[in-house]
């Protein structure tokens, strides 16, 4: 996992960093060319720049937040296939 706003979160709940990572994973998997690149860009952004990107593109953030569970299932399936 790259930068995407990494911080000090409680290990017992999904951190903001993890939430952001999964949204960017959904962007990279299911987005068009622009959204895929936005997902890549977010992966390299620090916390401040991640917040700027989320504020600038809230419609994409919302749309791909809704696809996080689908992305998690896809990653889990890929990991099962590897084993």
C-alpha positions as CSV (number, residue, x, y, z in Angstrom):
1,X,0.0,0.0,0.0
2,X,1.3,3.4,-0.9
3,X,0.8,6.8,0.8
4,X,-2.9,7.8,0.4
5,X,-3.1,9.7,3.6
6,X,-1.4,7.2,6.0
7,X,-1.7,8.2,9.6
8,X,-2.0,6.9,13.2
9,X,-5.3,5.0,13.4
10,X,-6.5,2.3,15.8
11,X,-5.7,-1.2,14.6
12,X,-9.1,-2.4,15.7
13,X,-11.1,-0.5,13.0
14,X,-10.5,0.1,9.4
15,X,-8.2,3.1,9.2
16,X,-8.8,6.1,6.9
17,X,-5.7,4.9,5.0
18,X,-7.3,1.5,4.4
19,X,-10.6,3.0,3.4
20,X,-8.8,5.3,0.9
21,X,-6.7,2.4,-0.4
22,X,-9.9,0.3,-1.1
23,X,-11.6,3.2,-2.9
24,X,-8.5,3.7,-5.1
25,X,-8.5,-0.1,-5.7
26,X,-12.1,0.2,-6.9
27,X,-11.1,3.2,-9.1
28,X,-8.2,1.3,-10.6
29,X,-10.3,-1.9,-11.3
30,X,-13.6,-0.4,-12.5
31,X,-13.0,3.2,-13.6
32,X,-12.5,4.6,-17.0
33,X,-9.1,5.8,-18.1
34,X,-9.3,9.1,-16.1
35,X,-10.6,7.5,-12.9
36,X,-7.9,4.8,-13.1
37,X,-5.3,7.5,-13.3
38,X,-7.0,9.3,-10.4
39,X,-6.8,6.2,-8.4
40,X,-3.1,5.9,-9.1
41,X,-2.5,9.5,-8.2
42,X,-4.3,9.1,-4.9
43,X,-2.0,6.2,-4.1
44,X,1.0,8.6,-4.3
45,X,-0.7,11.5,-2.4
46,X,0.0,12.3,1.3
47,X,-2.9,13.0,3.6
48,X,-3.3,16.7,2.7
49,X,-3.2,16.0,-1.1
50,X,-5.6,13.1,-0.7
51,X,-8.1,15.4,1.0
52,X,-7.7,17.9,-1.9
53,X,-8.3,15.2,-4.5
54,X,-11.4,13.9,-2.6
55,X,-12.8,17.4,-2.4
56,X,-12.1,18.1,-6.0
57,X,-13.7,14.8,-7.3
58,X,-16.4,14.0,-4.7
59,X,-18.6,12.3,-7.3
60,X,-15.9,9.8,-8.2
61,X,-15.0,9.2,-4.6
62,X,-18.7,8.5,-3.8
63,X,-19.2,6.3,-6.8
64,X,-16.2,4.1,-6.2
65,X,-16.7,4.0,-2.4
66,X,-19.8,2.1,-3.2
67,X,-17.7,-0.5,-5.2
68,X,-15.3,-1.2,-2.3
69,X,-17.0,-4.5,-1.3
70,X,-16.9,-5.7,-4.9
71,X,-13.1,-4.8,-5.1
72,X,-12.5,-6.7,-1.8
73,X,-14.2,-9.8,-3.1
74,X,-12.2,-9.6,-6.4
75,X,-8.9,-9.3,-4.5
76,X,-9.9,-12.2,-2.2
77,X,-10.8,-14.4,-5.2
78,X,-7.5,-13.6,-6.9
79,X,-5.6,-14.5,-3.7
80,X,-7.5,-17.8,-3.5
81,X,-6.5,-18.6,-7.1
82,X,-2.9,-17.9,-6.4
83,X,-2.8,-20.4,-3.5
